[in-house]
Amino acid sequence: MSGRTIVYVAQTMTNPGVAGAARGVREAARVIGWNVRVIDGQGTPAASRRP
C-alpha cells in the first residue's frame, strides 16, 4: 500500500521536540514508501490553516 500521504501539522518547527517528531514521521514514512507533508504552524492557529 505505497504512495499514501501523511500530513503532519507541527505546532512550531522551532521547538526541538516537535521538529524531532516530524523527522521521525518522515523517516517512518520513507521506510514504508509513503509521502509526508509537514506544515509548520509557527506557533499560531492562523498559521496552521495556511495551505
C-alpha angles and dihedrals in degrees: 000000000000127000096055120137129226120197114206115194108201121200089222130337091215088074107089093214093052092044090050091052089051090052089051092051091050092048094049092046091051090053093054095039098251129136124238131206114192117200116198107216089195090217095292133096091227094057091051091062095056116110 
